[in-house]
Amino acid sequence: MTGKASEYDAIVSLVKDHEKWFSESLPLVASENVASRGVREVLSSDLGQRYAEGWPGERVYAGCKYIDKIELAAIDLARRLFKAEFADVRPVSGACANLAVYSTISNPGDTMMALSIPNGGHISAGKKEFSGTAGLVHGLEIEYFAFDRENMTIDVDGTKKRLRSLKAQGKAPKIVMFGGSLILFPQPVQEIAEEAEGIGAVPCYDAAHVAGLIAGGQFQDPLREGAHLMSFSTHKTLFGPQGGVIVGKRRYADGIKKAVFPGTSSNHHLHNVAGKALTFTEFLKYGKLYAKDVVTNASVLAESLAELGENVIGESKGYTRSHQVALDVTKYGDGGVVEKKLESMNIIANRQLLPGDLQAGRHYTNPGGIRLGVAEITRLGMDKADMREVADILHQALATNKTVIVRKRVADLRKDHQHVAYAFDKSDAYFYERA
Ligand SMILES: *Cc1c(COP(=O)(O)O)cnc(C)c1O
């Protein structure tokens, strides 16, 4: 016996169990990815124990001489990767980055335009009545973009009309926040930005999901299309540690700096800043190829599922141009039932509200859809042929109850995909359980 509390060993062993499970599963949650070993090692460095409140060179505490260099490098790399005048790499998450953006350019009681949740919006841009960050924490009123369900994107004419009508009612938005959590296609930033500015709104883009595709030049480029600020998570298609970043025009730099510290955090997570910096170097080298492979894989997965008879959303526009594929699974019950069934077969994906769900009496726990993402399996080295196999396995999982067979097929597929690709070192994806 080691003399350790039994809870201590039990927790360590749960972490190992988790790693083992994921090494044998199909990780299809669209907001997740896997960081390289180098990135994960700095996450466990001494940086994770330190404080560096403030901006490099203007810290509140001593002990930051190396931390400042790391953070300045991260800022410089983020600016290069996103071709931005300004970057703040401190936000501890995408939601915190959004809150800093809201605080910089709006006041409580102001209006923001964003996507509704069934149309793909995220709760961090949600109304107070749903405990959305924008409404609950910053007191914003939320108005929705007009949405084109057939084409699964923002309706340009309808949105412009809505902006003009809000202006006429004295409720002109201060922020027009593009982006979303269910995001299959590029959004019409260019088409709407001018109208938004004309009524005094700042066009912004929440690239939490698609930051990696943007950095790799494979989606859209919001800062060139008229967005002034772009906030994002660093762990979805951008395969870094969990965290957030804000990039954009220099004129917002002072406001954002204060909104991040002390406005929405005291200390930020310095191990993550180092992990973000390493991720940016990986992305500058491999991002273009990775993003291209992700978009291709999503497209092949969507087409293969459609050929197998699954109800893939977005057919009129070729199903997807991002890392995501959305399925209407109402023929199998609902997204809640399907999510649990898939999990029991070691396929990890999440249920998804789809446009029209609320009108049909469905809600968040039993929505009509399932959202699939290929960012992580692409980083694990899967290619087009693997996508056809993933589609076939998914189809069998959805249409039959052959749990043992599906689990075996998943484990077989994963046997050759235990390493992180698009990285400087071909690193183990699951080293903790082997330690
Ligand atoms: C995931 C997501 C967020 C929140 O990001 P976290 O890093 O989880 O805080 C914000 N906006 C959108 C559109 C998202 O999909």
The ligand as a Gaussian input file, in Angstrom:
#p B3LYP/6-31G(d) Opt

LIG

0 1
 C      -18.022000      26.219000     -28.282000
 C      -18.527000      27.565000     -28.600000
 C      -18.295000      28.639000     -27.738000
 C      -17.732000      28.457000     -26.359000
 O      -16.455000      28.073000     -26.349000
 P      -15.790000      27.500000     -25.018000
 O      -14.357000      27.499000     -25.385000
 O      -16.403000      26.172000     -24.792000
 O      -16.107000      28.448000     -23.907000
 C      -18.670000      29.900000     -28.138000
 N      -19.265000      30.098000     -29.310000
 C      -19.536000      29.092000     -30.162000
 C      -20.191000      29.390000     -31.454000
 C      -19.198000      27.787000     -29.818000
 O      -19.506000      26.783000     -30.636000

